[in-house]
Amino acid sequence: MSRPKIRSWSLSYTFGEVSTSVFPDVIDDYYGQLGVGCERVIHNLPKVCSFNIMVKQVSCGEEHTVFVSGEGGYVYAMGNNADGKLGIGNDAQSSCNVPTLVEGIFNIKKVACGMSHTLAVSENGIAYAWG
């Protein structure tokens, strides 16, 4: 019996609890949620995501990914923008396949993604939510 190919690996950090998930043969980069500049592609091997941004923390939703930069605590989002879950303020843009700055927030400590929403907590304990 052959092992299934891994098509996606996600790491979710939900305010103190780390979990990893492997989904064989079901998840791809359909909405650009990997942020590697392409959509509707299945990556069978891990890709280096060289954003030229030091990444401090990452969270993955069903069709979007959000991360916090190491310097300044800025938030970047990529993937499906349905319901405004990327927080980019442009409902006409259905998806982003590269990291896009979530404007207006900084000094963010942690982010967490749900199916259609995103949360962020600042170093000062202020919570932000969108989607």
C-alpha positions as CSV (number, residue, x, y, z in Angstrom):
1,M,0.0,0.0,0.0
2,S,1.5,3.3,-1.0
3,R,1.6,6.3,1.3
4,P,-0.6,9.3,0.2
5,K,1.3,12.3,-1.1
6,I,1.2,15.4,1.2
7,R,-0.2,18.3,-0.7
8,S,-0.4,20.8,2.2
9,W,1.0,21.2,5.6
10,S,-0.4,23.7,8.0
11,L,0.8,25.1,11.3
12,S,-1.7,26.9,13.4
13,Y,-0.8,28.8,16.5
14,T,-3.9,29.6,18.4
15,F,-3.0,31.9,21.4
16,G,-0.7,29.5,23.2
17,E,-1.5,26.1,21.6
18,V,0.4,24.7,18.7
19,S,-1.1,22.2,16.4
20,T,0.0,20.8,13.0
21,S,-2.2,19.1,10.4
22,V,-1.4,17.1,7.3
23,F,-4.1,16.8,4.7
24,P,-3.2,14.2,2.0
25,D,-4.5,14.8,-1.5
26,V,-7.1,17.4,-0.6
27,I,-5.5,20.9,-0.1
28,D,-3.7,23.0,-2.7
29,D,-2.7,26.6,-3.3
30,Y,-6.0,27.4,-5.0
31,Y,-6.4,30.9,-3.6
32,G,-2.7,31.7,-3.2
33,Q,-2.7,31.1,0.5
34,L,0.9,29.9,0.4
35,G,2.0,33.3,-0.7
36,V,4.4,32.0,-3.3
37,G,3.0,34.1,-6.2
38,C,0.8,31.5,-7.9
39,E,-2.7,30.1,-7.6
40,R,-4.4,26.8,-8.5
41,V,-1.2,24.9,-8.1
42,I,-0.4,21.8,-6.0
43,H,3.0,21.9,-4.4
44,N,4.2,18.3,-3.7
45,L,7.4,19.4,-1.9
46,P,7.9,22.2,0.6
47,K,8.5,25.6,-0.9
48,V,10.7,28.3,0.5
49,C,8.6,31.3,1.0
50,S,11.2,34.1,0.7
51,F,9.2,37.2,1.5
52,N,12.2,39.2,2.6
53,I,10.2,39.6,5.9
54,M,11.3,38.0,9.1
55,V,8.3,35.9,10.2
56,K,7.6,35.8,13.9
57,Q,4.3,33.8,14.0
58,V,1.9,32.2,11.5
59,S,-1.7,31.0,11.5
60,C,-3.6,29.2,8.7
61,G,-7.3,29.3,8.1
62,E,-9.1,27.1,5.6
63,E,-8.3,29.2,2.6
64,H,-6.0,32.0,4.0
65,T,-2.8,32.5,5.9
66,V,-1.7,35.3,8.1
67,F,1.6,36.0,9.7
68,V,3.3,38.6,12.0
69,S,6.5,40.2,11.0
70,G,9.5,40.0,13.4
71,E,10.2,43.7,13.2
72,G,7.3,46.1,14.1
73,G,4.8,43.3,14.6
74,Y,3.1,44.1,11.2
75,V,0.4,41.6,9.9
76,Y,0.5,40.2,6.4
77,A,-2.3,38.1,4.8
78,M,-2.7,36.0,1.7
79,G,-5.2,33.7,0.1
80,N,-9.0,33.9,-0.2
81,N,-10.4,37.3,0.7
82,A,-14.1,36.2,0.9
83,D,-15.9,37.9,3.8
84,G,-13.0,40.3,4.3
85,K,-10.9,37.6,6.2
86,L,-7.6,39.1,4.8
87,G,-8.3,42.5,6.4
88,I,-7.0,44.4,3.4
89,G,-10.0,46.6,3.1
90,N,-10.7,45.8,-0.6
91,D,-13.8,43.6,-1.1
92,A,-13.3,43.8,-4.8
93,Q,-10.1,41.8,-4.6
94,S,-11.1,38.2,-4.3
95,S,-7.7,36.8,-3.3
96,C,-4.0,37.7,-2.9
97,N,-1.3,35.3,-3.9
98,V,1.6,37.2,-2.2
99,P,1.8,38.6,1.4
100,T,-0.3,41.8,1.6
101,L,0.0,44.2,4.5
102,V,-3.0,44.6,6.8
103,E,-2.8,48.3,7.2
104,G,-3.5,50.2,10.4
105,I,-2.3,47.7,13.0
106,F,1.3,47.1,14.3
107,N,3.0,45.8,17.4
108,I,1.0,42.6,17.0
109,K,2.1,39.7,19.1
110,K,-0.1,36.8,17.9
111,V,-2.6,36.1,15.1
112,A,-5.2,33.3,14.8
113,C,-7.3,32.3,11.7
114,G,-10.7,30.7,11.7
115,M,-12.6,29.6,8.7
116,S,-13.7,33.1,7.6
117,H,-12.2,35.4,10.2
118,T,-8.9,36.5,11.6
119,L,-7.9,37.7,15.1
120,A,-4.8,39.6,16.2
121,V,-3.6,40.6,19.7
122,S,-1.1,43.5,20.2
123,E,1.8,43.6,22.6
124,N,-0.4,45.9,24.7
125,G,-3.3,43.3,24.9
126,I,-5.5,45.0,22.4
127,A,-7.6,42.6,20.3
128,Y,-8.5,43.1,16.6
129,A,-10.9,41.0,14.6
130,W,-12.0,41.0,11.0
131,G,-13.8,38.8,8.5
